[in-house]
Amino acid sequence: MYFNATAYQLLLPVVLLLFVKNRTLAKNVLAVLNYGLLLYTVTLLSRIYHLVKFIRHFSPTTNYHYTIGFFEIRIILIVLISALFLVKKMETSITLSLGIFVLLWMNDYYFSFNVFSVDFLVKTLNYFSLMVALYAFLWLNHQLPSQRIKHV
């Protein structure tokens, strides 16, 4: 699931450039990217839960005080901002998307993928399939930003 963050970093500038050409399609794709990022957030929360469980397993009787540093603050911000994408008015917010982009750009996972490897190709195809399925799901449920009825 860490590839979701990498793909988000690579695709967000393309989607922002798409706003110039076709605003409706760009809003739909941005909403799908932001919903796809929620899967990455769930993965982060799962990892944090298992890390805390692991630390408590080895120090059940001691008072272990964990200091919160920049890494933890960044993870908390990613989780909180990603949760804001569940709000319908925020799912296509360019400001929040750029905020997530900057927070993810500070991550070192971006450079851990070799773009000429088969692994990268497989992960790219899997991510593309996930985004197409998510777009289709949102389209069928009339949850895309362009499908919502606007009440005046």
MDAnalysis code that builds the backbone (N, CA, C; Angstrom):
import MDAnalysis as mda
import numpy as np

u = mda.Universe.empty(456, n_residues=152, atom_resindex=np.repeat(np.arange(152), 3), trajectory=True)
u.add_TopologyAttr("name", ["N", "CA", "C"] * 152)
u.add_TopologyAttr("resid", np.arange(1, 153))
u.add_TopologyAttr("resname", ["MET", "TYR", "PHE", "ASN", "ALA", "THR", "ALA", "TYR", "GLN", "LEU", "LEU", "LEU", "PRO", "VAL", "VAL", "LEU", "LEU", "LEU", "PHE", "VAL", "LYS", "ASN", "ARG", "THR", "LEU", "ALA", "LYS", "ASN", "VAL", "LEU", "ALA", "VAL", "LEU", "ASN", "TYR", "GLY", "LEU", "LEU", "LEU", "TYR", "THR", "VAL", "THR", "LEU", "LEU", "SER", "ARG", "ILE", "TYR", "HIS", "LEU", "VAL", "LYS", "PHE", "ILE", "ARG", "HIS", "PHE", "SER", "PRO", "THR", "THR", "ASN", "TYR", "HIS", "TYR", "THR", "ILE", "GLY", "PHE", "PHE", "GLU", "ILE", "ARG", "ILE", "ILE", "LEU", "ILE", "VAL", "LEU", "ILE", "SER", "ALA", "LEU", "PHE", "LEU", "VAL", "LYS", "LYS", "MET", "GLU", "THR", "SER", "ILE", "THR", "LEU", "SER", "LEU", "GLY", "ILE", "PHE", "VAL", "LEU", "LEU", "TRP", "MET", "ASN", "ASP", "TYR", "TYR", "PHE", "SER", "PHE", "ASN", "VAL", "PHE", "SER", "VAL", "ASP", "PHE", "LEU", "VAL", "LYS", "THR", "LEU", "ASN", "TYR", "PHE", "SER", "LEU", "MET", "VAL", "ALA", "LEU", "TYR", "ALA", "PHE", "LEU", "TRP", "LEU", "ASN", "HIS", "GLN", "LEU", "PRO", "SER", "GLN", "ARG", "ILE", "LYS", "HIS", "VAL"])
u.atoms.positions = np.array([
    [0.800, -1.195, 0.000],
    [0.000, 0.000, 0.000],
    [0.848, 1.266, 0.000],
    [2.137, 1.154, 0.230],
    [2.977, 2.344, 0.192],
    [3.095, 2.890, -1.219],
    [2.808, 2.058, -2.210],
    [2.845, 2.539, -3.581],
    [1.726, 3.533, -3.837],
    [0.655, 3.480, -3.068],
    [-0.421, 4.466, -3.209],
    [0.111, 5.874, -2.990],
    [0.968, 6.041, -2.003],
    [1.543, 7.358, -1.730],
    [2.452, 7.790, -2.878],
    [3.237, 6.868, -3.409],
    [4.120, 7.188, -4.524],
    [3.322, 7.563, -5.762],
    [2.312, 6.792, -6.060],
    [1.481, 7.083, -7.225],
    [0.745, 8.410, -7.046],
    [0.318, 8.707, -5.837],
    [-0.342, 9.986, -5.566],
    [0.607, 11.139, -5.858],
    [1.861, 10.987, -5.443],
    [2.856, 12.019, -5.686],
    [3.120, 12.214, -7.171],
    [3.073, 11.135, -7.921],
    [3.340, 11.229, -9.349],
    [2.132, 11.738, -10.136],
    [0.931, 11.391, -9.712],
    [-0.262, 11.732, -10.480],
    [-0.886, 13.081, -10.123],
    [-0.656, 13.568, -8.921],
    [-1.284, 14.830, -8.531],
    [-0.870, 15.997, -9.426],
    [0.407, 16.170, -9.781],
    [0.740, 17.264, -10.702],
    [0.053, 17.122, -12.065],
    [-0.118, 15.893, -12.533],
    [-0.796, 15.663, -13.803],
    [-2.263, 16.070, -13.701],
    [-2.891, 15.722, -12.596],
    [-4.302, 16.080, -12.392],
    [-4.455, 17.595, -12.263],
    [-3.519, 18.245, -11.588],
    [-3.598, 19.701, -11.459],
    [-3.420, 20.384, -12.811],
    [-2.591, 19.826, -13.676],
    [-2.470, 20.356, -15.037],
    [-3.730, 20.089, -15.853],
    [-4.423, 19.021, -15.529],
    [-5.655, 18.677, -16.220],
    [-6.773, 19.668, -15.900],
    [-6.662, 20.383, -14.782],
    [-7.656, 21.384, -14.420],
    [-7.750, 22.488, -15.473],
    [-6.647, 22.760, -16.150],
    [-6.645, 23.792, -17.175],
    [-7.473, 23.352, -18.382],
    [-7.376, 22.081, -18.749],
    [-8.023, 21.556, -19.956],
    [-9.485, 21.152, -19.720],
    [-9.716, 20.310, -18.713],
    [-11.056, 19.769, -18.469],
    [-11.303, 19.744, -16.963],
    [-11.976, 20.755, -16.473],
    [-12.166, 20.910, -15.031],
    [-13.029, 19.803, -14.421],
    [-14.062, 19.365, -15.137],
    [-14.959, 18.333, -14.609],
    [-14.236, 17.006, -14.443],
    [-13.507, 16.601, -15.468],
    [-12.751, 15.350, -15.379],
    [-11.681, 15.441, -14.305],
    [-11.032, 16.591, -14.206],
    [-9.981, 16.760, -13.200],
    [-10.545, 16.641, -11.787],
    [-11.724, 17.209, -11.546],
    [-12.333, 17.088, -10.214],
    [-12.695, 15.640, -9.906],
    [-13.204, 14.929, -10.895],
    [-13.540, 13.518, -10.686],
    [-12.292, 12.697, -10.378],
    [-11.237, 12.902, -11.145],
    [-10.003, 12.129, -10.940],
    [-9.361, 12.502, -9.609],
    [-9.402, 13.777, -9.246],
    [-8.849, 14.194, -7.955],
    [-9.612, 13.550, -6.795],
    [-10.932, 13.479, -6.916],
    [-11.724, 12.824, -5.872],
    [-11.361, 11.344, -5.773],
    [-11.159, 10.689, -6.911],
    [-10.786, 9.267, -6.897],
    [-9.397, 9.090, -6.288],
    [-8.450, 9.971, -6.633],
    [-7.114, 9.885, -6.028],
    [-7.175, 10.081, -4.518],
    [-7.997, 11.028, -4.085],
    [-8.096, 11.284, -2.646],
    [-8.770, 10.135, -1.905],
    [-9.771, 9.512, -2.523],
    [-10.370, 8.328, -1.899],
    [-9.388, 7.161, -1.895],
    [-8.583, 7.051, -2.940],
    [-7.564, 5.998, -2.974],
    [-6.508, 6.195, -1.905],
    [-6.250, 7.464, -1.577],
    [-5.283, 7.750, -0.522],
    [-5.786, 7.315, 0.851],
    [-7.088, 7.189, 0.986],
    [-7.636, 6.698, 2.259],
    [-7.184, 5.267, 2.548],
    [-6.958, 4.482, 1.512],
    [-6.426, 3.128, 1.715],
    [-5.022, 3.182, 2.318],
    [-4.231, 4.129, 1.858],
    [-2.898, 4.332, 2.433],
    [-3.010, 4.753, 3.895],
    [-4.000, 5.588, 4.199],
    [-4.205, 6.032, 5.577],
    [-4.595, 4.872, 6.480],
    [-5.434, 3.993, 5.985],
    [-5.812, 2.804, 6.763],
    [-4.588, 1.935, 7.018],
    [-3.718, 1.813, 6.026],
    [-2.478, 1.054, 6.204],
    [-1.595, 1.699, 7.260],
    [-1.493, 3.031, 7.228],
    [-0.699, 3.732, 8.242],
    [-1.258, 3.511, 9.639],
    [-2.567, 3.608, 9.777],
    [-3.181, 3.398, 11.089],
    [-2.955, 1.975, 11.586],
    [-3.024, 1.018, 10.687],
    [-2.767, -0.372, 11.067],
    [-1.325, -0.553, 11.534],
    [-0.394, 0.047, 10.824],
    [1.018, -0.068, 11.220],
    [1.283, 0.595, 12.560],
    [0.666, 1.744, 12.791],
    [0.847, 2.434, 14.068],
    [0.266, 1.602, 15.207],
    [-0.908, 1.028, 14.985],
    [-1.529, 0.183, 16.006],
    [-0.623, -1.001, 16.354],
    [-0.088, -1.668, 15.348],
    [0.774, -2.823, 15.605],
    [2.102, -2.415, 16.230],
    [2.593, -1.235, 15.913],
    [3.820, -0.743, 16.537],
    [3.601, -0.468, 18.024],
    [2.499, 0.168, 18.357],
    [2.192, 0.438, 19.769],
    [1.983, -0.873, 20.519],
    [1.303, -1.808, 19.904],
    [1.087, -3.120, 20.515],
    [2.420, -3.842, 20.740],
    [3.336, -3.729, 19.776],
    [4.659, -4.346, 19.893],
    [5.469, -3.718, 21.026],
    [5.426, -2.389, 21.134],
    [6.166, -1.696, 22.197],
    [5.610, -2.061, 23.567],
    [4.303, -2.123, 23.693],
    [3.689, -2.478, 24.984],
    [3.946, -3.932, 25.370],
    [4.156, -4.780, 24.365],
    [4.436, -6.188, 24.645],
    [5.786, -6.347, 25.339],
    [6.770, -5.553, 24.949],
    [8.096, -5.688, 25.531],
    [8.301, -4.849, 26.784],
    [7.434, -3.909, 27.029],
    [7.574, -3.117, 28.248],
    [6.231, -2.957, 28.957],
    [5.645, -4.073, 29.415],
    [4.324, -3.953, 30.052],
    [4.377, -3.342, 31.448],
    [5.490, -3.525, 32.153],
    [5.526, -3.037, 33.531],
    [6.227, -1.696, 33.658],
    [7.029, -1.326, 32.698],
    [7.744, -0.053, 32.800],
    [6.891, 1.072, 32.250],
    [7.152, 2.235, 32.735],
    [6.465, 3.430, 32.228],
    [7.273, 3.974, 31.057],
    [6.931, 3.524, 29.890],
    [7.645, 3.943, 28.696],
    [7.011, 5.215, 28.149],
    [7.789, 6.258, 28.071],
    [7.306, 7.526, 27.543],
    [7.858, 7.703, 26.136],
    [6.952, 7.760, 25.205],
    [7.334, 7.897, 23.810],
    [7.273, 9.364, 23.424],
    [8.358, 9.868, 22.888],
    [8.373, 11.268, 22.467],
    [7.851, 11.377, 21.038],
    [7.083, 12.393, 20.815],
    [6.516, 12.617, 19.494],
    [7.420, 13.583, 18.749],
    [7.933, 13.113, 17.618],
    [8.816, 13.919, 16.799],
    [8.147, 14.341, 15.502],
    [8.957, 14.837, 14.585],
    [8.438, 15.322, 13.312],
    [7.802, 14.207, 12.492],
    [8.375, 13.003, 12.543],
    [7.833, 11.869, 11.788],
    [6.415, 11.539, 12.242],
    [6.200, 11.493, 13.540],
    [4.888, 11.170, 14.075],
    [3.872, 12.273, 13.780],
    [4.310, 13.525, 13.871],
    [3.415, 14.648, 13.564],
    [3.013, 14.592, 12.095],
    [3.961, 14.249, 11.228],
    [3.655, 14.143, 9.803],
    [2.643, 13.038, 9.536],
    [2.798, 11.895, 10.194],
    [1.855, 10.785, 10.025],
    [0.469, 11.184, 10.524],
    [0.415, 11.847, 11.679],
    [-0.868, 12.294, 12.229],
    [-1.536, 13.289, 11.286],
    [-0.771, 14.202, 10.716],
    [-1.337, 15.160, 9.767],
    [-1.850, 14.477, 8.503],
    [-1.115, 13.481, 8.012],
    [-1.569, 12.734, 6.836],
    [-2.893, 12.045, 7.125],
    [-2.997, 11.440, 8.301],
    [-4.235, 10.740, 8.665],
    [-5.394, 11.727, 8.819],
    [-5.158, 12.850, 9.483],
    [-6.234, 13.817, 9.711],
    [-6.684, 14.491, 8.422],
    [-5.732, 14.884, 7.586],
    [-6.102, 15.537, 6.329],
    [-6.797, 14.549, 5.402],
    [-6.334, 13.305, 5.401],
    [-6.999, 12.290, 4.577],
    [-8.426, 12.043, 5.053],
    [-8.643, 12.135, 6.348],
    [-10.000, 11.964, 6.867],
    [-10.906, 13.105, 6.423],
    [-10.338, 14.281, 6.172],
    [-11.143, 15.399, 5.685],
    [-11.651, 15.163, 4.269],
    [-10.999, 14.264, 3.527],
    [-11.454, 13.961, 2.171],
    [-12.784, 13.206, 2.166],
    [-13.215, 12.713, 3.310],
    [-14.515, 12.050, 3.391],
    [-15.663, 13.054, 3.359],
    [-15.363, 14.308, 3.686],
    [-16.365, 15.368, 3.596],
    [-16.523, 15.724, 2.120],
    [-17.756, 15.764, 1.639],
    [-18.025, 15.942, 0.210],
    [-17.454, 17.241, -0.346],
    [-17.497, 18.314, 0.416],
    [-16.983, 19.591, -0.082],
    [-15.462, 19.636, -0.099],
    [-14.833, 18.757, 0.633],
    [-13.375, 18.760, 0.732],
    [-12.697, 17.744, -0.184],
    [-13.461, 16.845, -0.781],
    [-12.840, 15.752, -1.535],
    [-12.113, 16.230, -2.784],
    [-12.459, 17.404, -3.297],
    [-11.766, 17.945, -4.465],
    [-10.972, 19.198, -4.112],
    [-10.636, 19.363, -2.863],
    [-9.894, 20.541, -2.427],
    [-8.446, 20.456, -2.905],
    [-8.066, 21.438, -3.693],
    [-6.692, 21.477, -4.205],
    [-5.729, 21.810, -3.071],
    [-6.144, 22.654, -2.151],
    [-5.280, 23.040, -1.036],
    [-4.938, 21.840, -0.156],
    [-5.947, 21.047, 0.201],
    [-5.683, 19.858, 1.017],
    [-4.851, 18.837, 0.247],
    [-5.102, 18.713, -1.046],
    [-4.334, 17.775, -1.860],
    [-2.872, 18.194, -1.928],
    [-2.628, 19.477, -2.076],
    [-1.241, 19.955, -2.087],
    [-0.591, 19.789, -0.709],
    [-1.381, 19.952, 0.353],
    [-0.850, 19.710, 1.695],
    [-0.425, 18.263, 1.884],
    [-1.264, 17.333, 1.440],
    [-0.906, 15.910, 1.503],
    [0.306, 15.633, 0.620],
    [0.342, 16.258, -0.543],
    [1.456, 16.087, -1.472],
    [2.776, 16.483, -0.814],
    [2.785, 17.611, -0.140],
    [4.010, 18.071, 0.535],
    [4.381, 17.122, 1.670],
    [3.396, 16.689, 2.447],
    [3.685, 15.766, 3.549],
    [4.216, 14.430, 3.031],
    [3.674, 13.944, 1.936],
    [4.158, 12.688, 1.371],
    [5.507, 12.859, 0.697],
    [5.756, 14.042, 0.164],
    [7.027, 14.283, -0.515],
    [8.193, 14.228, 0.467],
    [7.931, 14.515, 1.719],
    [8.966, 14.423, 2.743],
    [9.332, 12.979, 3.056],
    [8.502, 12.057, 2.584],
    [8.718, 10.635, 2.820],
    [9.804, 10.110, 1.888],
    [10.511, 9.111, 2.303],
    [11.598, 8.573, 1.482],
    [11.175, 7.364, 0.655],
    [9.880, 7.006, 0.650],
    [9.436, 5.863, -0.141],
    [9.450, 6.164, -1.635],
    [9.398, 7.416, -1.988],
    [9.342, 7.805, -3.391],
    [10.575, 7.304, -4.141],
    [11.704, 7.352, -3.495],
    [12.955, 6.987, -4.158],
    [13.295, 5.511, -4.036],
    [12.429, 4.739, -3.406],
    [12.752, 3.329, -3.205],
    [12.259, 2.441, -4.341],
    [11.628, 3.023, -5.367],
    [11.124, 2.231, -6.482],
    [11.991, 2.456, -7.712],
    [12.406, 1.377, -8.334],
    [13.134, 1.438, -9.589],
    [12.103, 1.429, -10.708],
    [12.061, 2.488, -11.501],
    [11.009, 2.619, -12.506],
    [11.200, 1.685, -13.693],
    [12.350, 1.035, -13.789],
    [12.600, 0.117, -14.900],
    [12.483, -1.342, -14.497],
    [11.884, -1.591, -13.343],
    [11.766, -2.958, -12.871],
    [10.373, -3.515, -13.144],
    [10.279, -4.817, -13.113],
    [8.989, -5.475, -13.299],
    [8.087, -5.201, -12.098],
    [8.671, -5.111, -10.922],
    [7.906, -4.830, -9.713],
    [7.176, -3.489, -9.836],
    [7.864, -2.479, -10.345],
    [7.243, -1.170, -10.530],
    [6.107, -1.252, -11.542],
    [6.308, -2.009, -12.602],
    [5.269, -2.164, -13.621],
    [4.032, -2.857, -13.042],
    [4.261, -3.910, -12.267],
    [3.139, -4.636, -11.665],
    [2.386, -3.743, -10.679],
    [3.118, -3.008, -9.855],
    [2.466, -2.119, -8.890],
    [1.720, -0.989, -9.591],
    [2.273, -0.498, -10.684],
    [1.595, 0.544, -11.445],
    [0.288, 0.024, -12.036],
    [0.328, -1.168, -12.598],
    [-0.887, -1.754, -13.157],
    [-1.919, -2.058, -12.075],
    [-1.461, -2.525, -10.925],
    [-2.382, -2.772, -9.800],
    [-3.028, -1.470, -9.328],
    [-2.231, -0.423, -9.229],
    [-2.758, 0.871, -8.789],
    [-3.751, 1.416, -9.815],
    [-3.409, 1.283, -11.096],
    [-4.320, 1.733, -12.148],
    [-5.642, 0.970, -12.079],
    [-5.569, -0.328, -11.858],
    [-6.788, -1.136, -11.727],
    [-7.604, -0.704, -10.516],
    [-6.939, -0.421, -9.419],
    [-7.620, 0.046, -8.215],
    [-8.325, 1.376, -8.469],
    [-7.660, 2.294, -9.159],
    [-8.262, 3.592, -9.432],
    [-9.440, 3.476, -10.400],
    [-9.329, 2.609, -11.397],
    [-10.443, 2.401, -12.324],
    [-11.629, 1.789, -11.580],
    [-11.365, 0.821, -10.720],
    [-12.446, 0.205, -9.950],
    [-13.084, 1.214, -8.996],
    [-12.274, 2.050, -8.369],
    [-12.802, 3.075, -7.463],
    [-13.617, 4.116, -8.231],
    [-13.145, 4.507, -9.413],
    [-13.887, 5.450, -10.253],
    [-15.226, 4.842, -10.662],
    [-15.195, 3.565, -11.057],
    [-16.435, 2.894, -11.460],
    [-17.399, 2.786, -10.284],
    [-16.881, 2.471, -9.103],
    [-17.722, 2.363, -7.911],
    [-18.378, 3.705, -7.585],
    [-17.585, 4.766, -7.620],
    [-18.128, 6.089, -7.332],
    [-19.117, 6.529, -8.415],
    [-18.828, 6.176, -9.655],
    [-19.719, 6.537, -10.750],
    [-21.058, 5.807, -10.632],
    [-20.998, 4.511, -10.309],
    [-22.240, 3.740, -10.180],
    [-23.101, 4.210, -9.013],
    [-22.449, 4.679, -7.965],
    [-23.188, 5.167, -6.795],
    [-23.503, 6.658, -6.873],
    [-23.199, 7.277, -8.005],
    [-23.443, 8.707, -8.223],
    [-22.769, 9.550, -7.148],
    [-21.537, 9.220, -6.827],
    [-20.792, 9.945, -5.810],
    [-19.657, 10.788, -6.383],
    [-19.498, 10.801, -7.694],
    [-18.485, 11.659, -8.306],
    [-18.939, 13.113, -8.208],
    [-18.015, 14.045, -8.094],
    [-18.414, 15.456, -7.961],
    [-19.257, 15.967, -9.132],
    [-19.045, 15.458, -10.322],
    [-19.814, 15.939, -11.471],
    [-21.221, 15.343, -11.525],
    [-21.498, 14.325, -10.727],
    [-22.811, 13.666, -10.760],
    [-23.761, 14.135, -9.690],
    [-23.284, 14.901, -8.754],
    [-24.137, 15.332, -7.660],
    [-25.116, 16.403, -8.117],
    [-26.304, 16.335, -7.620],
    [-27.325, 17.328, -7.944],
    [-27.060, 18.556, -7.093],
    [-26.971, 19.686, -7.763],
    [-26.713, 20.939, -7.070],
    [-28.055, 21.626, -6.783],
    [-28.325, 21.825, -5.512],
    [-29.563, 22.505, -5.107],
    [-29.280, 24.009, -5.005],
    [-30.114, 24.762, -5.659],
    [-29.895, 26.213, -5.681],
    [-30.656, 26.889, -4.587],
])
